[in-house]
Amino acid sequence: MASGQSRSSNQLVVPQATQALDQLKYEVAQELGIQIPQDGYYGYMASRDTGAIGGNITRRLVQIAEQQLAGGAAGKFSR
């Protein structure tokens, strides 16, 4: 698969969220001490590492949603 292309059929409800999600991905990876390939090809990464990044992103997004539902955070990707 060429660099920068995705096989995912998932579509974002808010297309402008792409940049925020990418930023969150790099932030989570850095916190976990995982280096994301600059060329965008994840084929050489361990499944454990990509799963850890995805799992932590999901955990953080759920926390943000819970805070918003509780009337807390203003929608920024923060802890």
C-alpha positions in Angstrom: 0.0 0.0 0.0 1.4 3.4 -0.9 2.5 5.9 1.7 -0.4 7.9 3.2 -3.1 5.7 1.9 -5.5 3.8 4.2 -7.6 0.7 3.6 -10.0 1.7 6.3 -13.6 2.2 5.3 -14.3 4.2 8.4 -15.5 7.7 7.7 -15.3 10.5 10.2 -18.6 12.2 11.1 -16.6 15.5 11.3 -14.0 15.4 8.6 -12.1 18.3 10.1 -11.3 16.1 13.1 -8.6 14.3 11.1 -5.9 16.7 12.2 -6.9 16.5 15.9 -7.0 12.7 15.8 -3.5 12.6 14.1 -2.2 14.9 16.8 -3.8 12.7 19.5 -2.2 9.6 17.9 1.3 11.2 18.0 0.7 12.4 21.6 -0.3 9.0 22.8 2.5 7.3 21.0 5.0 9.7 22.6 3.6 9.0 26.1 4.0 5.3 25.5 7.5 5.7 24.1 6.5 4.3 20.7 8.0 5.9 17.5 5.5 6.3 14.7 7.0 5.9 11.2 7.3 9.3 9.5 6.5 7.8 6.1 3.1 6.6 7.4 3.7 2.9 6.7 2.9 0.9 9.8 3.8 -2.5 8.3 7.0 -2.7 10.2 5.5 -1.8 13.6 4.6 -4.6 16.1 0.9 -5.3 16.5 1.3 -4.8 20.2 2.5 -1.2 19.7 -0.2 -0.2 17.2 -2.8 -1.9 19.5 -1.5 0.0 22.5 -1.8 3.3 20.6 -5.3 2.6 19.4 -6.4 1.4 22.8 -5.1 4.5 24.6 -6.7 6.8 22.0 -10.0 5.1 22.5 -9.6 5.3 26.3 -8.8 9.0 26.0 -11.7 9.7 23.6 -14.2 8.0 26.0 -12.8 10.1 28.9 -13.3 13.3 26.9 -16.9 12.2 26.0 -17.7 11.4 29.6 -16.4 14.8 30.7 -18.5 16.6 28.1 -21.6 14.6 29.1 -20.9 15.5 32.7 -20.6 19.2 31.8 -16.8 19.2 32.3 -14.2 19.8 29.6 -14.9 22.2 26.7 -14.0 19.7 24.0 -10.2 20.0 23.9 -8.1 16.9 23.8 -6.8 17.1 27.3 -6.7 15.1 30.5 
